[in-house]
Amino acid sequence: MSARDKPSSGLVGAGLLIVDKDAGITSHDVVARCRKLLGTRKVGHAGTLDPMATGVLVLGVERATKLLGLLSLTTKAYTATIRLGQAMTTDDAEGEIVATADASGLTDQEIAVGVNALTGDIRQIPSSVSSIKVDGRRAHALIRAGEKFELDARPVTVSRFDVTARRTLGTFVDLDVEVECSSGTYIRALARDLGLALTGVGGHLTSLRRTRVGPFTLDQARTLEKLAEDPGVSLDIDAAAQTAFPHRQIDADEAESISQGRWLEPIGIRGVYAAIDPNGHTIALLQERGKRASSVMVVRPATLR
């Protein structure tokens, strides 16, 4: 039996944990809770969710924390409720009211035109309470400190923006929507901009649920309550790598070589991909440059016992 076939304590419990986050807690709260439930300090997250938001939060556990910076989580999907006719300081229900307008007279056609204008490749000014840094400080911290600043518009892609239901509540109109978008898109900003275009005042989110991040969906996710009943990762490190990355099959000799930090011959795969040995184990994540397929992370190094 070669070194790579032997059980490795460095990989025990390693993998990705897909959490269905509850409302009212931060992503850092989720990480802290998972550290206690799993009995390890080695837990990190691949991007945060606002406290009011629920849904998919991707965590890395043990050696899989090293995967987090390599994951290509460039597309995301959400369901949300947008309230038209009321602008908030935070662009969501947790802020203070800035202004109101009567949106009850809006027609479905007017709403459709407004939604269409915010679909596709657009430039979006992020919410002022985002985590974007301004002169080294987070925007949300500057807002809390009462400082004024302006954020630049950024290119984002909204590939899907569908209204699935409409409700008129007095002078407000609530829209249930489904959004698929590129990473870096702010759903709160979509709500703000849609309301601004249609009412001249603005809109805000009353609910937000993330249903997908990259290839990871709610089908794989567990609440913290369910996790407490049965602690453990959603995908072990092999399944995680093979779900998140393209992969190539390698033979035993190639596996031994890259487990020791050497490189393989390239085969024409773009980007980061997983190298899988005959036993179905992910040995390394590789990236091809010129005449080499070199490791960007050795998942099972020969030195790991």
Backbone hydrogen bonds in HBPLUS format (Angstrom, degrees):
<---DONOR---> <-ACCEPTOR-->    atom                        ^
c    i                          cat <-CA-CA->   ^        H-A-AA   ^      H-
h    n   atom  resd res      DA  || num        DHA   H-A  angle D-A-AA Bond
n    s   type  num  typ     dist DA aas  dist angle  dist       angle   num
A0005-ASP N   A0002-SER O   3.08 MM   3  5.48 145.2  2.21 108.9 118.6     1
A0006-LYS N   A0003-ALA O   3.29 MM   3  5.51 152.0  2.37 104.0 111.9     2
A0011-LEU N   A0008-SER O   3.00 MM   3  5.58 163.9  2.03 117.8 123.1     3
A0009-SER N   A0305-ARG O   3.21 MM 296  6.00 159.6  2.25 102.9  97.0     4
A0012-VAL N   A0009-SER O   3.33 MM   3  5.16 156.5  2.39  97.6 104.4     5
A0014-ALA N   A0011-LEU O   3.07 MM   3  5.18 166.3  2.09 124.8 124.9     6
A0237-ILE N   A0014-ALA O   3.14 MM 223  5.61 126.7  2.44 132.2 124.5     7
A0015-GLY N   A0061-VAL O   3.29 MM  46  5.42 155.5  2.36 131.6 134.7     8
A0061-VAL N   A0015-GLY O   2.90 MM  46  5.42 152.6  1.97 168.6 173.8     9
A0016-LEU N   A0235-LEU O   2.85 MM 219  5.28 144.8  1.97 152.8 161.1    10
A0234-SER N   A0016-LEU O   2.91 MM 218  5.92 135.4  2.11 129.9 143.0    11
A0235-LEU N   A0016-LEU O   3.00 MM 219  5.28 159.1  2.05 156.4 160.0    12
A0017-LEU N   A0059-LEU O   2.82 MM  42  5.01 160.2  1.86 138.7 145.6    13
A0059-LEU N   A0017-LEU O   2.87 MM  42  5.01 158.5  1.92 149.5 155.5    14
A0222-ARG N   A0018-ILE O   3.01 MM 204  6.56 144.2  2.14 145.3 151.7    15
A0019-VAL N   A0057-LEU O   2.93 MM  38  5.13 168.2  1.94 157.6 154.1    16
A0057-LEU N   A0019-VAL O   2.90 MM  38  5.13 139.8  2.06 148.1 157.3    17
A0020-ASP N   A0222-ARG O   2.80 MM 202  5.16 162.9  1.83 118.8 121.4    18
A0021-LYS N   A0055-GLY O   2.80 MM  34  5.00 154.2  1.86 143.6 134.7    19
A0055-GLY N   A0021-LYS O   3.13 MM  34  5.00 145.4  2.25 130.2 131.5    20
A0024-GLY N   A0051-PRO O   2.67 MM  27  4.90 142.6  1.80 133.9 140.9    21
A0029-ASP N   A0026-THR O   3.12 MM   3  5.05 123.3  2.46  91.8 105.9    22
A0030-VAL N   A0026-THR O   3.17 MM   4  6.58 149.6  2.27 142.6 150.2    23
A0031-VAL N   A0027-SER O   3.04 MM   4  6.39 157.3  2.09 147.8 153.2    24
A0032-ALA N   A0028-HIS O   2.99 MM   4  6.20 162.6  2.02 147.7 152.0    25
A0033-ARG N   A0029-ASP O   2.94 MM   4  6.17 158.3  1.99 148.7 154.6    26
A0034-CYS N   A0030-VAL O   2.89 MM   4  6.10 159.0  1.93 153.0 158.9    27
A0035-ARG N   A0031-VAL O   2.94 MM   4  6.17 149.6  2.03 149.4 157.5    28
A0036-LYS N   A0032-ALA O   3.32 MM   4  6.64 151.5  2.41 142.0 148.1    29
A0037-LEU N   A0033-ARG O   3.00 MM   4  6.30 162.8  2.03 150.6 155.6    30
A0038-LEU N   A0034-CYS O   2.86 MM   4  5.86 158.4  1.91 150.7 155.4    31
A0039-GLY N   A0035-ARG O   2.92 MM   4  5.64 119.3  2.30 130.5 143.5    32
A0040-THR N   A0035-ARG O   3.12 MM   5  5.16 145.4  2.25 137.2 145.6    33
A0043-VAL N   A0041-ARG O   2.90 MM   2  5.79 131.6  2.14 109.3  94.5    34
A0062-GLU N   A0042-LYS O   2.76 MM  20  4.86 150.5  1.84 151.5 152.8    35
A0044-GLY N   A0060-GLY O   3.02 MM  16  5.29 153.9  2.09 143.7 151.3    36
A0060-GLY N   A0044-GLY O   2.78 MM  16  5.29 156.6  1.84 145.5 153.5    37
A0046-ALA N   A0058-VAL O   2.88 MM  12  5.55 158.3  1.92 163.8 163.6    38
A0053-ALA N   A0050-ASP O   3.01 MM   3  5.26 139.7  2.18 107.6 119.3    39
A0054-THR N   A0208-LEU O   3.00 MM 154  6.44 155.7  2.06 148.3 155.4    40
A0210-ARG N   A0054-THR O   2.84 MM 156  6.31 161.7  1.88 151.6 149.4    41
A0056-VAL N   A0210-ARG O   2.94 MM 154  5.48 157.5  2.00 136.6 137.5    42
A0064-ALA N   A0061-VAL O   3.09 MM   3  5.31 142.0  2.24 137.4 130.3    43
A0065-THR N   A0062-GLU O   3.01 MM   3  5.92 171.3  2.02 128.6 130.9    44
A0066-LYS N   A0063-ARG O   3.14 MM   3  5.97 161.0  2.18 119.4 123.8    45
A0067-LEU N   A0064-ALA O   2.94 MM   3  5.16 153.3  2.01 105.2 113.8    46
A0068-LEU N   A0065-THR O   3.27 MM   3  5.50 144.1  2.40 102.3 111.2    47
A0070-LEU N   A0067-LEU O   2.83 MM   3  5.34 152.8  1.90 119.1 128.4    48
A0071-LEU N   A0067-LEU O   3.16 MM   4  6.31 124.5  2.48 152.0 166.3    49
A0183-SER N   A0074-THR O   2.78 MM 109  4.87 137.4  1.96 132.6 131.3    50
A0214-GLY N   A0075-THR O   2.78 MM 139  5.22 172.5  1.78 169.8 168.2    51
A0076-LYS N   A0181-CYS O   2.90 MM 105  5.52 160.1  1.94 158.8 163.9    52
A0181-CYS N   A0076-LYS O   2.91 MM 105  5.52 162.1  1.94 156.9 162.6    53
A0077-ALA N   A0212-ARG O   3.01 MM 135  4.96 155.5  2.07 137.4 136.4    54
A0211-THR N   A0077-ALA O   2.82 MM 134  5.46 148.7  1.92 130.2 139.8    55
A0212-ARG N   A0077-ALA O   3.40 MM 135  4.96 150.7  2.49 131.4 125.6    56
A0078-TYR N   A0179-VAL O   2.78 MM 101  5.19 155.8  1.84 154.2 160.9    57
A0179-VAL N   A0078-TYR O   2.93 MM 101  5.19 163.5  1.96 143.1 148.4    58
A0079-THR N   A0209-ARG O   2.83 MM 130  5.25 155.1  1.89 152.1 160.6    59
A0209-ARG N   A0079-THR O   2.81 MM 130  5.25 157.5  1.86 171.6 169.9    60
A0080-ALA N   A0177-VAL O   3.02 MM  97  5.37 155.5  2.08 145.9 149.2    61
A0177-VAL N   A0080-ALA O   2.82 MM  97  5.37 166.4  1.84 156.7 159.8    62
A0081-THR N   A0207-SER O   3.11 MM 126  5.20 157.5  2.16 131.7 132.0    63
A0206-THR N   A0081-THR O   2.88 MM 125  5.54 166.4  1.90 153.5 157.5    64
A0082-ILE N   A0175-LEU O   2.81 MM  93  5.09 158.9  1.85 149.2 152.7    65
A0175-LEU N   A0082-ILE O   2.79 MM  93  5.09 160.2  1.83 148.5 155.3    66
A0083-ARG N   A0204-HIS O   2.78 MM 121  5.43 172.4  1.79 170.1 170.9    67
A0204-HIS N   A0083-ARG O   3.07 MM 121  5.43 148.9  2.17 138.4 147.8    68
A0084-LEU N   A0173-VAL O   2.78 MM  89  5.18 174.1  1.78 159.0 159.1    69
A0173-VAL N   A0084-LEU O   3.38 MM  89  5.18 159.6  2.43 133.6 139.0    70
A0085-GLY N   A0202-GLY O   3.13 MM 117  5.89 150.0  2.23 158.0 161.6    71
A0101-ALA N   A0085-GLY O   2.85 MM  16  4.73 147.3  1.96 138.0 136.0    72
A0087-ALA N   A0099-ALA O   2.91 MM  12  5.32 161.5  1.94 152.6 158.8    73
A0098-VAL N   A0087-ALA O   2.78 MM  11  5.36 176.7  1.78 147.0 145.9    74
A0091-ASP N   A0088-MET O   3.24 MM   3  4.93 155.8  2.30  97.6 104.9    75
A0089-THR N   A0096-GLU O   2.89 MM   7  5.42 149.0  1.99 145.0 155.0    76
A0205-LEU N   A0091-ASP O   3.11 MM 114  6.43 160.7  2.15 130.0 130.7    77
A0095-GLY N   A0092-ASP O   3.27 MM   3  6.10 173.6  2.27 126.4 127.6    78
A0093-ALA N   A0205-LEU O   2.91 MM 112  6.10 122.4  2.25 163.5 177.9    79
A0103-ALA N   A0171-THR O   2.71 MM  68  5.55 158.2  1.75 163.9 161.6    80
A0106-LEU N   A0103-ALA O   3.12 MM   3  5.74 170.9  2.12 123.9 126.2    81
A0111-ILE N   A0107-THR O   3.08 MM   4  6.40 159.6  2.13 150.5 155.9    82
A0112-ALA N   A0108-ASP O   2.88 MM   4  6.09 155.1  1.94 145.3 152.5    83
A0113-VAL N   A0109-GLN O   2.97 MM   4  6.23 155.0  2.03 150.0 155.8    84
A0114-GLY N   A0110-GLU O   3.05 MM   4  6.30 158.2  2.10 146.1 151.9    85
A0115-VAL N   A0111-ILE O   2.88 MM   4  6.13 158.4  1.93 154.0 159.8    86
A0116-ASN N   A0112-ALA O   2.92 MM   4  6.05 158.6  1.97 145.9 152.1    87
A0117-ALA N   A0113-VAL O   3.11 MM   4  6.32 146.7  2.22 143.5 151.4    88
A0118-LEU N   A0115-VAL O   3.02 MM   3  5.28 145.1  2.14 104.7 115.2    89
A0119-THR N   A0116-ASN O   3.18 MM   3  5.11 159.9  2.22 109.8 109.3    90
A0120-GLY N   A0158-VAL O   2.69 MM  38  4.89 163.7  1.71 138.7 141.6    91
A0158-VAL N   A0120-GLY O   2.83 MM  38  4.89 167.6  1.84 140.3 140.3    92
A0122-ILE N   A0156-VAL O   2.94 MM  34  5.62 157.3  1.99 158.3 165.3    93
A0156-VAL N   A0122-ILE O   2.90 MM  34  5.62 164.2  1.92 159.8 163.4    94
A0124-GLN N   A0154-ARG O   2.77 MM  30  5.21 163.1  1.80 146.2 146.2    95
A0154-ARG N   A0124-GLN O   2.81 MM  30  5.21 159.7  1.85 127.4 131.4    96
A0130-SER N   A0127-SER O   3.11 MM   3  5.37 144.6  2.24 120.3 117.8    97
A0140-HIS N   A0130-SER O   3.09 MM  10  5.61 134.6  2.31 170.4 166.6    98
A0139-ALA N   A0132-ILE O   2.76 MM   7  5.62 142.1  1.90 153.6 163.9    99
A0134-VAL N   A0137-ARG O   2.60 MM   3  5.20 162.0  1.63 152.6 154.8   100
A0137-ARG N   A0134-VAL O   3.08 MM   3  5.20 165.0  2.11 109.1 113.8   101
A0141-ALA N   A0138-ARG O   3.06 MM   3  5.30 127.1  2.35 101.0 114.7   102
A0142-LEU N   A0138-ARG O   3.13 MM   4  6.52 151.0  2.21 150.4 158.7   103
A0143-ILE N   A0139-ALA O   3.00 MM   4  6.33 154.6  2.07 152.3 159.2   104
A0144-ARG N   A0140-HIS O   3.14 MM   4  6.34 159.9  2.18 140.2 144.9   105
A0145-ALA N   A0141-ALA O   3.06 MM   4  6.26 138.5  2.24 137.0 148.3   106
A0147-GLU N   A0142-LEU O   2.97 MM   5  5.34 157.0  2.02 159.8 154.2   107
A0146-GLY N   A0143-ILE O   2.96 MM   3  5.09 157.9  2.01 106.2 113.0   108
A0182-SER N   A0157-THR O   2.81 MM  25  5.26 146.3  1.92 154.6 161.4   109
A0159-SER N   A0180-GLU O   2.89 MM  21  5.56 119.5  2.26 133.3 149.5   110
A0160-ARG N   A0180-GLU O   3.14 MM  20  4.84 152.5  2.22 142.4 136.8   111
A0180-GLU N   A0160-ARG O   2.93 MM  20  4.84 154.8  2.00 129.6 134.1   112
A0162-ASP N   A0178-GLU O   2.95 MM  16  5.26 164.6  1.98 155.2 157.3   113
A0178-GLU N   A0162-ASP O   2.89 MM  16  5.26 149.1  1.98 146.1 155.9   114
A0164-THR N   A0176-ASP O   2.75 MM  12  5.50 160.0  1.79 147.8 154.5   115
A0176-ASP N   A0165-ALA O   2.95 MM  11  5.04 161.4  1.99 135.4 141.6   116
A0167-ARG N   A0174-ASP O   2.88 MM   7  5.12 151.8  1.96 150.9 157.1   117
A0174-ASP N   A0167-ARG O   2.77 MM   7  5.12 165.5  1.79 161.6 163.6   118
A0169-LEU N   A0172-PHE O   2.81 MM   3  5.12 154.3  1.88 140.9 148.8   119
A0172-PHE N   A0169-LEU O   3.03 MM   3  5.12 159.2  2.08 128.3 125.4   120
A0185-THR N   A0182-SER O   3.25 MM   3  5.98 145.8  2.37 140.0 139.9   121
A0189-ALA N   A0186-TYR O   3.10 MM   3  5.19 123.1  2.44  94.3 108.3   122
A0190-LEU N   A0186-TYR O   3.14 MM   4  6.59 144.2  2.28 140.9 150.8   123
A0191-ALA N   A0187-ILE O   3.02 MM   4  6.37 157.2  2.08 149.0 154.3   124
A0192-ARG N   A0188-ARG O   2.91 MM   4  6.19 160.1  1.95 147.5 153.2   125
A0193-ASP N   A0189-ALA O   2.86 MM   4  5.96 168.3  1.87 149.7 152.8   126
A0194-LEU N   A0190-LEU O   2.86 MM   4  5.93 155.9  1.92 147.9 154.6   127
A0195-GLY N   A0191-ALA O   3.07 MM   4  6.16 165.8  2.09 146.8 150.9   128
A0196-LEU N   A0192-ARG O   2.93 MM   4  6.12 150.4  2.02 144.3 153.3   129
A0197-ALA N   A0193-ASP O   2.98 MM   4  6.09 158.0  2.03 143.5 148.6   130
A0198-LEU N   A0194-LEU O   3.06 MM   4  6.22 149.5  2.16 145.8 154.0   131
A0199-THR N   A0195-GLY O   2.82 MM   4  5.62 154.7  1.88 147.7 153.6   132
A0200-GLY N   A0196-LEU O   2.91 MM   4  4.50 137.5  2.09 116.0 125.2   133
A0213-VAL N   A0216-PHE O   2.86 MM   3  5.27 159.1  1.90 154.3 161.4   134
A0216-PHE N   A0213-VAL O   2.92 MM   3  5.27 157.8  1.97 139.7 136.8   135
A0220-GLN N   A0217-THR O   3.09 MM   3  5.70 151.0  2.17 113.6 120.6   136
A0221-ALA N   A0218-LEU O   3.06 MM   3  4.81 148.4  2.16  96.9 106.8   137
A0227-LEU N   A0223-THR O   2.92 MM   4  6.19 154.9  1.98 148.5 156.6   138
A0228-ALA N   A0224-LEU O   2.92 MM   4  6.09 148.0  2.03 143.2 150.4   139
A0229-GLU N   A0226-LYS O   3.12 MM   3  5.19 128.6  2.39  96.0 109.2   140
A0230-ASP N   A0226-LYS O   3.20 MM   4  6.53 141.4  2.36 143.1 153.3   141
A0230-ASP N   A0227-LEU O   3.16 MM   3  5.13 125.6  2.47  94.4 108.1   142
A0240-ALA N   A0236-ASP O   2.77 MM   4  5.88 161.7  1.81 164.3 170.8   143
A0241-ALA N   A0237-ILE O   3.13 MM   4  6.08 164.4  2.16 134.5 138.4   144
A0242-GLN N   A0238-ASP O   3.03 MM   4  6.20 159.2  2.08 149.8 156.0   145
A0243-THR N   A0239-ALA O   2.88 MM   4  5.92 130.3  2.13 140.2 152.1   146
A0244-ALA N   A0240-ALA O   2.92 MM   4  6.02 158.1  1.97 150.9 156.8   147
A0245-PHE N   A0241-ALA O   3.01 MM   4  5.79 142.7  2.15 141.7 148.7   148
A0274-ALA N   A0246-PRO O   2.75 MM  28  6.20 160.4  1.78 154.3 154.7   149
A0248-ARG N   A0274-ALA O   2.88 MM  26  6.39 151.2  1.97 164.5 173.9   150
A0276-ILE N   A0248-ARG O   2.90 MM  28  6.11 172.4  1.91 165.9 168.3   151
A0250-ILE N   A0276-ILE O   2.82 MM  26  5.79 158.8  1.87 159.1 155.6   152
A0255-ALA N   A0251-ASP O   2.93 MM   4  6.18 155.0  1.99 152.5 160.4   153
A0256-GLU N   A0252-ALA O   2.94 MM   4  6.18 156.6  2.00 146.9 152.7   154
A0257-SER N   A0253-ASP O   3.00 MM   4  6.24 152.2  2.08 144.0 151.7   155
A0258-ILE N   A0254-GLU O   2.98 MM   4  6.30 170.3  1.99 158.2 158.4   156
A0259-SER N   A0255-ALA O   2.96 MM   4  5.99 143.4  2.10 143.7 153.9   157
A0260-GLN N   A0257-SER O   3.11 MM   3  5.41 147.1  2.23 103.2 113.0   158
A0262-ARG N   A0257-SER O   3.16 MM   5  5.50 157.2  2.21 144.2 138.0   159
A0261-GLY N   A0258-ILE O   3.04 MM   3  4.86 162.0  2.07 103.5 105.2   160
A0302-ALA N   A0259-SER O   2.82 MM  43  5.09 159.5  1.86 130.1 128.0   161
A0264-LEU N   A0293-ALA O   3.07 MM  29  5.03 170.3  2.08 137.0 138.4   162
A0293-ALA N   A0264-LEU O   2.86 MM  29  5.03 149.5  1.96 150.5 149.7   163
A0273-TYR N   A0286-LEU O   2.90 MM  13  5.37 155.5  1.96 148.6 156.6   164
A0286-LEU N   A0273-TYR O   2.68 MM  13  5.37 160.0  1.72 165.0 167.1   165
A0275-ALA N   A0284-ALA O   2.89 MM   9  5.50 159.1  1.93 168.7 168.2   166
A0283-ILE N   A0275-ALA O   2.92 MM   8  5.81 161.5  1.95 170.5 176.6   167
A0277-ASP N   A0281-HIS O   2.91 MM   4  5.45 159.7  1.95 155.5 157.8   168
A0280-GLY N   A0277-ASP O   2.91 MM   3  5.43 164.7  1.93 124.2 126.9   169
A0299-VAL N   A0283-ILE O   2.87 MM  16  5.24 121.1  2.22 117.7 132.3   170
A0300-ARG N   A0283-ILE O   3.03 MM  17  5.02 164.9  2.05 137.6 135.2   171
A0285-LEU N   A0297-MET O   2.75 MM  12  5.20 162.2  1.79 158.1 164.3   172
A0296-VAL N   A0285-LEU O   2.75 MM  11  5.70 161.5  1.78 150.8 156.4   173
A0287-GLN N   A0294-SER O   2.85 MM   7  5.61 148.3  1.95 153.3 162.5   174
A0294-SER N   A0287-GLN O   3.13 MM   7  5.61 142.2  2.27 148.9 138.7   175
A0289-ARG N   A0292-ARG O   2.87 MM   3  5.57 158.0  1.92 164.9 172.0   176
A0292-ARG N   A0289-ARG O   3.18 MM   3  5.57 160.2  2.22 123.8 129.6   177
A0304-LEU N   A0301-PRO O   3.05 MM   3  5.45 160.2  2.09 112.9 119.1   178
